[in-house]
Amino acid sequence: IYDLEVDTSRLSPAECANAIRQRQLNGLPPSAFHRLASLRRVTSVVAYDRLNEQWVAALRRLSPRR
């Protein structure tokens, strides 16, 4: 989940930077972290291995408190 994707195999560094800048200038608010954090509610029924548990814990720390 990303707010913006750029294809670095097809775009130059300047073109990638321009795409990022254009997104900022368009005033679109970032939402990827919020969307990732909301996934923890859905994934709570999944059996996690250690790596996934660490990932979910990191997402919970980023999640806004209710």
N, CA, C and O of each residue as an XYZ file, in Angstrom:
264
protein
N       0.858     -1.164      0.000
C       0.000      0.000      0.000
C       0.906      1.229      0.000
O       1.753      1.402      0.877
N       0.704      2.075     -1.007
C       1.516      3.279     -1.158
C       0.616      4.478     -1.437
O      -0.493      4.322     -1.948
N       1.088      5.660     -1.105
C       0.400      6.880     -1.506
C       0.725      7.218     -2.952
O      -0.077      7.843     -3.646
N       1.897      6.806     -3.402
C       2.334      7.082     -4.766
C       3.321      5.995     -5.166
O       4.171      5.597     -4.370
N       3.207      5.519     -6.391
C       4.172      4.562     -6.921
C       4.853      5.185     -8.126
O       4.206      5.803     -8.972
N       6.160      5.018     -8.195
C       6.923      5.451     -9.362
C       7.730      4.264     -9.856
O       8.246      3.481     -9.058
N       7.840      4.132    -11.156
C       8.581      3.027    -11.762
C      10.000      3.499    -12.049
O      10.262      4.147    -13.063
N      10.906      3.165    -11.142
C      12.291      3.631    -11.282
C      13.030      2.943    -12.421
O      14.123      3.369    -12.795
N      12.449      1.886    -12.976
C      13.077      1.240    -14.129
C      12.745      1.983    -15.421
O      13.399      1.775    -16.443
N      11.740      2.840    -15.380
C      11.318      3.573    -16.582
C      11.483      5.089    -16.454
O      11.588      5.794    -17.458
N      11.504      5.581    -15.224
C      11.600      7.024    -15.004
C      12.975      7.399    -14.478
O      13.602      6.640    -13.740
N      13.426      8.561    -14.864
C      14.704      9.068    -14.348
C      14.501      9.546    -12.914
O      13.366      9.743    -12.479
N      15.602      9.733    -12.173
C      15.455     10.282    -10.822
C      14.701     11.618    -10.820
O      13.888     11.873     -9.931
N      14.970     12.459    -11.805
C      14.284     13.754    -11.882
C      12.788     13.567    -12.124
O      11.973     14.287    -11.547
N      12.422     12.608    -12.973
C      11.004     12.345    -13.238
C      10.306     11.789    -11.995
O       9.161     12.143    -11.711
N      10.997     10.922    -11.258
C      10.429     10.389    -10.011
C      10.222     11.517     -9.007
O       9.173     11.609     -8.370
N      11.235     12.375     -8.871
C      11.127     13.504     -7.949
C       9.986     14.429     -8.364
O       9.264     14.946     -7.512
N       9.821     14.637     -9.664
C       8.740     15.488    -10.156
C       7.378     14.873     -9.836
O       6.453     15.593     -9.461
N       7.243     13.564     -9.979
C       5.975     12.898     -9.661
C       5.638     13.064     -8.179
O       4.486     13.309     -7.818
N       6.653     12.928     -7.328
C       6.445     13.108     -5.884
C       6.040     14.554     -5.597
O       5.109     14.809     -4.833
N       6.742     15.480     -6.211
C       6.444     16.903     -5.995
C       5.039     17.247     -6.487
O       4.322     17.994     -5.822
N       4.638     16.716     -7.635
C       3.305     16.989     -8.165
C       2.225     16.477     -7.218
O       1.190     17.118     -7.042
N       2.468     15.338     -6.623
C       1.484     14.811     -5.674
C       1.351     15.747     -4.478
O       0.246     16.004     -3.999
N       2.476     16.250     -4.004
C       2.442     17.203     -2.891
C       1.708     18.484     -3.284
O       0.911     19.009     -2.507
N       1.976     18.981     -4.482
C       1.353     20.227     -4.939
C      -0.150     20.072     -5.152
O      -0.902     21.037     -5.014
N      -0.587     18.862     -5.488
C      -2.012     18.613     -5.693
C      -2.781     18.600     -4.380
O      -4.012     18.606     -4.380
N      -2.064     18.581     -3.264
C      -2.714     18.663     -1.961
C      -3.407     17.392     -1.511
O      -4.237     17.431     -0.603
N      -3.085     16.271     -2.126
C      -3.695     15.011     -1.705
C      -3.085     14.583     -0.377
O      -1.867     14.435     -0.282
N      -3.898     14.385      0.640
C      -3.346     13.995      1.937
C      -2.806     12.564      1.902
O      -3.396     11.705      1.247
N      -1.705     12.295      2.587
C      -1.199     10.923      2.654
C      -2.178     10.035      3.411
O      -2.797     10.466      4.384
N      -2.310      8.803      2.960
C      -3.256      7.892      3.619
C      -2.727      6.476      3.784
O      -3.379      5.653      4.427
N      -1.563      6.170      3.223
C      -1.065      4.791      3.245
C      -0.879      4.264      4.668
O      -1.265      3.129      4.948
N      -0.299      5.054      5.572
C      -0.078      4.572      6.936
C      -1.396      4.301      7.648
O      -1.514      3.338      8.405
N      -2.379      5.150      7.402
C      -3.688      4.933      8.026
C      -4.351      3.671      7.475
O      -4.978      2.916      8.217
N      -4.207      3.450      6.165
C      -4.780      2.235      5.574
C      -4.070      0.991      6.098
O      -4.717     -0.017      6.380
N      -2.746      1.053      6.233
C      -2.007     -0.085      6.789
C      -2.416     -0.349      8.233
O      -2.617     -1.497      8.629
N      -2.537      0.713      9.009
C      -2.914      0.549     10.413
C      -4.302     -0.054     10.544
O      -4.554     -0.814     11.480
N      -5.200      0.264      9.638
C      -6.559     -0.277      9.724
C      -6.587     -1.768      9.421
O      -7.531     -2.458      9.808
N      -5.573     -2.272      8.740
C      -5.520     -3.701      8.421
C      -5.377     -4.560      9.667
O      -5.756     -5.731      9.644
N      -4.844     -4.018     10.745
C      -4.630     -4.819     11.953
C      -5.937     -5.359     12.501
O      -5.955     -6.425     13.116
N      -7.034     -4.640     12.289
C      -8.327     -5.118     12.765
C      -8.734     -6.396     12.039
O      -9.318     -7.303     12.633
N      -8.418     -6.455     10.753
C      -8.780     -7.611      9.937
C      -7.847     -8.780     10.214
O      -8.284     -9.930     10.208
N      -6.574     -8.507     10.456
C      -5.585     -9.568     10.579
C      -5.546    -10.203     11.962
O      -4.766    -11.129     12.186
N      -6.364     -9.731     12.892
C      -6.284    -10.257     14.250
C      -6.688    -11.727     14.345
O      -6.415    -12.368     15.360
N      -7.325    -12.272     13.326
C      -7.739    -13.673     13.365
C      -6.713    -14.599     12.723
O      -6.901    -15.815     12.716
N      -5.644    -14.046     12.190
C      -4.622    -14.831     11.500
C      -3.571    -15.297     12.507
O      -3.214    -14.552     13.420
N      -3.078    -16.517     12.348
C      -1.975    -17.002     13.189
C      -0.682    -16.396     12.655
O      -0.351    -16.568     11.482
N       0.041    -15.695     13.506
C       1.241    -14.982     13.080
C       2.503    -15.758     13.421
O       2.588    -16.433     14.447
N       3.471    -15.642     12.538
C       4.809    -16.063     12.926
C       5.477    -14.842     13.571
O       4.871    -13.771     13.610
N       6.678    -14.973     14.064
C       7.323    -13.887     14.815
C       7.463    -12.615     13.983
O       7.204    -11.523     14.488
N       7.861    -12.733     12.740
C       8.038    -11.555     11.894
C       6.718    -10.805     11.737
O       6.684     -9.579     11.846
N       5.641    -11.527     11.484
C       4.340    -10.878     11.330
C       3.901    -10.219     12.627
O       3.298     -9.146     12.592
N       4.187    -10.826     13.764
C       3.836    -10.215     15.050
C       4.561     -8.885     15.217
O       3.980     -7.915     15.704
N       5.827     -8.838     14.817
C       6.588     -7.595     14.916
C       6.013     -6.542     13.975
O       5.949     -5.365     14.328
N       5.596     -6.953     12.786
C       5.008     -6.035     11.814
C       3.707     -5.449     12.366
O       3.490     -4.240     12.294
N       2.858     -6.292     12.908
C       1.581     -5.823     13.450
C       1.822     -4.894     14.637
O       1.126     -3.889     14.781
N       2.789     -5.211     15.480
C       3.107     -4.342     16.619
C       3.558     -2.967     16.130
O       3.183     -1.948     16.711
N       4.352     -2.935     15.077
C       4.797     -1.652     14.525
C       3.613     -0.866     13.976
O       3.538      0.347     14.172
N       2.698     -1.529     13.299
C       1.512     -0.852     12.775
C       0.640     -0.313     13.900
O       0.072      0.773     13.783
N       0.532     -1.062     14.980
C      -0.271     -0.590     16.112
C       0.319      0.673     16.717
O      -0.415      1.564     17.143
N       1.654      0.751     16.755
C       2.292      1.954     17.291
C       1.999      3.163     16.403
O       1.912      4.287     16.897
N       1.845      2.940     15.097
C       1.562      4.031     14.166
C       0.095      4.418     14.149
O      -0.253      5.521     13.728
N      -0.755      3.530     14.597
C      -2.199      3.747     14.540
C      -2.618      4.860     15.493
O      -2.148      4.924     16.628
N      -3.516      5.747     15.019
C      -4.012      6.787     15.932
C      -4.798      6.169     17.076
O      -5.538      5.203     16.889
N      -4.628      6.734     18.255
C      -5.331      6.225     19.441
C      -6.790      6.632     19.387
O      -7.118      7.717     18.908
N      -7.658      5.773     19.872
C      -9.089      6.077     19.920
C      -9.500      6.393     21.325
O     -10.671      6.677     21.577
